[in-house]
Amino acid sequence: MDIAVIVERLDDDYFKDTPLLWKLRRKISNLIEPVLLTEDMDNPLYCDIRKTGILIQ
């Protein structure tokens, strides 16, 4: 199951933040695949998620 984690902006080191998401998902389920994205209307994946995704808060 892909889960998009959408943030306003990323730190300079994307590869520092991503492993934290993978570590957190191990505590929940190995079936989860986190995808870290910024709010970027030029990104087709972000736009598709905005249209078809389900918001989890």
C-alpha positions as CSV (number, residue, x, y, z in Angstrom):
1,M,0.0,0.0,0.0
2,D,1.5,3.3,-1.0
3,I,1.1,6.2,1.4
4,A,2.0,9.7,0.2
5,V,3.4,11.9,2.9
6,I,3.0,15.4,1.6
7,V,4.9,18.3,3.1
8,E,5.2,22.0,2.3
9,R,8.9,21.8,1.9
10,L,11.7,19.3,2.3
11,D,15.0,19.8,4.1
12,D,18.1,20.0,1.9
13,D,18.8,16.3,2.5
14,Y,15.9,14.2,1.1
15,F,17.8,11.0,1.9
16,K,17.9,12.0,5.6
17,D,14.1,12.3,5.9
18,T,13.1,9.3,3.8
19,P,14.7,6.6,6.0
20,L,12.7,8.0,9.0
21,L,9.5,7.2,7.2
22,W,10.6,3.7,6.4
23,K,11.6,3.2,10.1
24,L,8.2,4.4,11.2
25,R,6.3,2.2,8.8
26,R,8.1,-0.9,10.2
27,K,6.3,-0.3,13.5
28,I,2.9,-0.4,11.7
29,S,3.1,-2.7,8.7
30,N,5.6,-4.0,6.2
31,L,2.9,-3.6,3.5
32,I,3.2,0.2,3.7
33,E,5.4,2.0,1.2
34,P,5.8,5.7,2.1
35,V,6.3,8.2,-0.6
36,L,7.6,11.6,0.4
37,L,6.4,14.5,-1.7
38,T,6.2,18.3,-1.6
39,E,3.1,20.3,-2.5
40,D,4.0,20.8,-6.2
41,M,1.3,21.3,-8.8
42,D,3.9,20.7,-11.5
43,N,4.4,17.1,-10.3
44,P,2.0,14.8,-12.0
45,L,2.1,12.3,-9.2
46,Y,1.2,15.0,-6.6
47,C,-1.7,16.1,-8.9
48,D,-3.0,12.6,-9.3
49,I,-2.9,12.0,-5.5
50,R,-4.8,15.3,-4.9
51,K,-7.5,14.1,-7.3
52,T,-7.8,10.4,-6.3
53,G,-6.2,10.0,-2.9
54,I,-7.8,9.6,0.4
55,L,-6.8,12.1,3.1
56,I,-5.6,10.6,6.4
57,Q,-4.9,12.9,9.3
